[in-house]
Amino acid sequence: MRIAMACAGMLLAACAHAQQGAVSLGAGLHYSSGDYGTGSTTKITSLAATARYEKERWDYKATLPFLEVEGPNEVVPGVGRARRGQASGTRKESGLGDLVLSATYAALYDPAKLLGVDLTGKLKLPTADESDGLGTGEVDAVLALDVFRTFDRVTGFGGISYHILGDSPSIPLENVWGLNFGASYKLDERDTAGAMFETRQRVVAGGSPQRELIGFFARQFDRLWKGQAYALIGLADGSPDWGFGLSFARPL
């Protein structure tokens, strides 16, 4: 976790010299549990450090987690049941996860209609140990298009994404499409609640797709601090059975 915070700190130091940009630092706890079609439970805990830099229409983000994974050797975080050639048995491993970098461009925003379109590119760098089952050991990329529209206190949103997944002899992954949609409701000046559905095609031959229903709550504590909590239910073997998370962020 110290390494994760150091990497985030270096990014923030670089961004601090930029003009007319907003820099923030965040941290999050994420936990999930599920059998992923193996018959045994896999528990995944993640402590993530996040650095974010926003300037004009651009939003840049870097996330580096520290993971603990306990469960069957076949299950890989973010993928599900993938290492089918592995010997049977379980493991409990911990270490750095994969570094994820993203850039989002606000391609359209119409203040009169409260309509927006975002274009996002993500790059996952293999900083996790593949031999411990903490990652795939390969570079992944994601291209996404998201749309939102606000009606008074309600905001509806949805998006489509294409995942270019690097594969290896031990983890042969396929490129897949993803989809999400949902809505949020502004309860008052500080609080927002909502729900969304996410799905992704199966990434391995003979595997299962990911399908998750997520409920979330966000609060602006004061001028600086904001937080979010969520809970999820998995609707397919490619997803955990259930999970939850908490995150906090503060601008500098």
N, C-alpha and C positions, 0 to 999 in steps of 0.2 A: 504493500500500500504506500510505503514511503517513496518507492520508485514512481508509482502512478502520480502521486502528488507533486513530485519533482518535475516530471514531464509536463504536467498541467501548469506548474509555476513558470517553467521556461517559456511556454507559449504565451502566458499572460504577460511576462516581462517584455516579450517582443511586441505584443499588441499594444502595450502601454505607451510605446513611442509613436504609435499611429495617431493622426489627428482626426477629430470629429467622429470617433468610433466609440461604441459602448462595449466594455469588457466585463465579463462576469465569471465567477467561479462557483461550481456546484459539487455536491456529493449525493450519492444515492445508495440505498440498501434494497436489494431485490432477492426474493426467495421464491423457489418453485419446487413442486413435488409431483411426480407422475411415473407411471410404469412404461410409457412409450411403446406399449405392445410387447414388452419383454416378460411380463409376469412378476417382475421385481421393481421396487420403487427406487427412483433416482432423485436425490435431493441436491439442488444447486443453490448456493448462496453467493451473491456478488456484492462487493463493496466497490463502487465506481467513483472516480474523480473526473470531473468535467470542466473544461475551459471553453468559453464561448466569446466570440467577437462579432459584433454587428456594426455594419457601416452602410448607410444609405439602403440600397436594395439587397445587400448581401448579408448572409448569416453564416459564419464559420463555426464549427464545433469539433472538439476532440474529446474522446472518452476512453479511459483506460481502467479496466476493472481488475480487482483481485478476486479470484474464484476459489470456492471449495466445492468439490463434486464428490458425492458418495452414492455409489450404485453400480449397476452392471457395466462391464468393460465396453459393451457395444454402444452406449449412449454418449454422444458428444454435445456439449452445450451449443445452443443455437441451431443444431441440425436434427437432433433426435437420435433414433436408432440407425446408426450408419456403419459402424465397424463390425459387420457381420462375420468377418473372418477371424475376429479375435477369440482367444480362448475363453471358455465360460468362466464365470466368477465375478466378483465385485472388487471395487477399489475405493479408497478414500484419498483423494489428492487435492492439493491446493497450490496456488501460484498465480502469476500474472495471466490475465486473459488477453484477448486480441485487442489491439489498438484500433479504434474506429475514427476516421476523419470524414467530415461531411461539409458540403458547401451548398447553401440554398439561395436561389435567386428569385426575388419577387417579380415574376414576369409581368403580372398585371394586378393592379388594385384600382377599383372604381369606387371612390368614396361616396358617390351618389347612390349606387346600388349596394354598397358594402359587399362587393364581390372581389375575390382574389384568386390568383393562380400562382402556385409556387413550383419551381423546378429544382430538384435536388439530385446531387451526385454523392455517393458514399464509397469509401474505400476501407476495407478491413485488412489490416496488416498483421501477419502471423507472429505476434509476440508471445502467444500461448504455447505451452509445451505439448506437442502432438503425442509424444510417447506416453504422457500421463493422461491422455484423453481430455485435455482442457481446450483443445481446438483442432482444426483440420490440418494446420501447418501450411496452408495455402492462402494466397491473396484472393479476396472476393471484391466485387464491385456491384453497386446498386444504382439504377437510374429510376427516378420517381417523378410523377406529376400529381400534384394535389390541388384541389379546388375547394373553396369555402364560400358560403353566402350567409350573411346575418340578417335576421328578421326580428327587429326589436331586441328581446333578450335571448333569443334562440339563434344559435349558429349551427348550420348543417355543413358537413364536410365529407370528403371522399377522395380516394386516390388510387392510382394504379402504379405498379412498380415491376421492373425486370431485374432479376438477380443473376449475375454472372458469377458462378461459383467455381473456384479452382478445385480440381480434384487430384487425387494421388492414387497409386496402386492399392493402398489400403482403404481409401475412402473415395470411391468413384461417384462424384456428385454431378447432377444435371442442372443446366440453366433453367430457371422457372419464373413464372409470373406470380405477382401478389396483388391483393385487392384489400381495401379498407373503406369503411364508411361509418358515420355516426353523427351525433349531435351533442351540443353542450347548452346549458342554460345558466345565465348569469343570475345568481340568487340575489346578490346585492353588490355594493361597490367593491367588496373584497373577495367574495366567494363565487366559485363556478363549479357546477357538477355536470357530469355527462356520461355517455356510454358509447362504445364503438365495437364493431366487429372486424376482425382481421383474418385473412386466409392467405395461404401460400401453397402452391402445388407441391407434390412430393418431390424430394430432392435426390432420392436413391431409388433404383429399380426395386420394385416389390415393397417399397415403403409406404408411408401414409402422409397425407397432406397435413398442414397446420391449419387449425381453425380455433379461434379464441374469442370469447366474449369478455369485454373489459369495462369495468365501471371506474370512474375517477372523480376526484374532488381536489380542487386547487384553491389556495388562499394566499392573498397578498397581506402578509402580516403587518408591514409598515412600508415606508417609502423604499426600503432596500430589500428586505427579506421576503421571499416567496417560497411556498412549498406545495407539494402535490403528493397525494396518496392514491393508490389504485389497487384493485383486486381483479383477478382473472379466473375464468373457468375454461378449461380445455374441452373442445368438442370433437377432437380427433386424436388418434394415437401419435401423430406427429407433434402434438403439443403436450405440455404438462397437464396433469389433472386439475391443478389449482395453483395459485400463486398470489403474491402481493408485493408491494413496493412502496418506498417513501423516498422523496428527493427534496433537496433544498438548494436554493441558488441565491447569490448576492452579487450585485454589481460592485465594481471597484471605483 
